């Protein structure tokens, strides 16, 4: 997925969740908000960490933030 594809996504009546790889998920809400979350497990429980929102942060910035959060930068 790239920024142009993100920009062209159309909202639906339900929240759409798209897996973008390495634990990164895009939540596309019915009000057309696009929120990026990182899914990870801690003590066997699924945890979600909000990385940012599109278009305030570009996809490249989100991926960089994901690397920082994961400790892989």
N, C-alpha and C positions, 0 to 999 in steps of 0.2 A: 504494500500500500504506500502511496506517496501523497504529498500535500494536495495535488490536484484531485485525486480520488476522494480524499477526505472532504474537500470543499464541495464536491458534487454529490455527496451522500444526501439522500432525501429521507426525512423523518417518516416514521410509521406510527400507528396507534400504540405500539408496544416498544419497550426498550430492546434494542438490538445489541448483542454482545459479540464482538469479533476478537478472536485470538490473533495477535500479531507476532507471536513468537517470544521465547525466553521469558515467559510469565507476563508479558505485556498484553493488556486487553483494552479495547476501545468500547466504551459504553455510549451508544448513540440513543439519547433520550427522545421521547415524543415531542418535546418542546425544541428540538434541534440542537440541544447542547451535546457536545462531544467531549467526553471525559476519559482520560487515560488512567488506568489503574494497574498496579503491579500485584499479581497474586503469588503468594509464597506460603510455605508451611512452617509453623513454629510449634513445637511440642505436639505435632500431629494434627494441629488445627489449621484450617485455611485462613489466611490473613490477607487483607487487601489494603494496599497503600495507594492513595491518590497522588499521581505524579503531576497532573496539570490538566488544562483544558484547551481545546483547540477553538479558535485560532490564536488565543493569547500566547500559546507556545507552539512552535512548529513541530512537526514530527521528528526532525533531526534533534531539536532541543529536548524533546521527550526521551528519545533514545539515549542521549547523553546523560540525562538525569537518571534513567534506569541503570546505566552502567555505574553511576556514582552510588546509587542506593544499594545495588548488588555488590559493590566493592570490586568491580572488574575494570575500572578505568585506568 
